[in-house]
Amino acid sequence: MNRRHTVVDSPYGPLTLVATDGALSGLYMTDQRHRPPEETFGDPDPRPFGEVVRQLDAYYARELTEFDLPLHLSGTPFQRGVWEQLRRIPYGETRSYGELAAVLGRPGASRAVGLANGRNPVGIIIPCHRVIGASGGLTGYGGGLDRKQRLLAFEGALGAAVPAVNALF
């Protein structure tokens, strides 16, 4: 396995991007829960991340609402199923953990969905921030609830005024 990483600035703080064999395998925020140890990220090298950065920049500029990147995801079959469902949540919308569990054919597994959601290795691109509690409240987010709220507000999913990107830097 050939792993490389780079750190890029974003409106949500520095993001560490990790590629495995040329495909994005990690996007980690500062102080993110379940962030792997730095020594697993491979050598620093910005070259594998040109398209990732281009698409992230287009997202921040509100020119892109759905990412199209090759991903190299490591997880259990259940986790990968949850992450696939996360990718299907449209920009500006949210789903509850229970709704995702039902779509997966496991209506009693909302807690397991939450655990898989928290292990998402490619935040923002796989939009785990779009998952909320059954009551509509914001619940745990590996990048912190403040970031989750800011991402949802940016996408217009909170029904509040959408903050300008420049205000987030």
C-alpha angles and dihedrals in degrees: 000000000000111000128186133169143189136181120232132183120246138170085260097053131270115337123205110214119200126192126195115198089343097308125104110261102162143027110178131181125214111278091006116168112245092019108159119237113280092239089067093060096080128222122338109259126145094195100091092053106062095108093041091054092045092053093044090051090050089050092051089049090052091243095114128047100169127043122224107192134136108253132197104202125182116198145104119292089255092051092048089050091053091047090051090053090049089058089057095058104104122237110271094022135096137207131198124240088246092053090053091048090052092050088052090054092248104102093172094051102083090123092052089048088053092051092049090046089054091053094054103135096199108052120187091018090057094038104223087154088075092070117095138173122278090256091055093255125134110257132183122329125183091224093050131271092264091061091044091053092047093049092049092046090048090054092046093243095129097059089239129113110290112242119234113253092235089060089058098057 
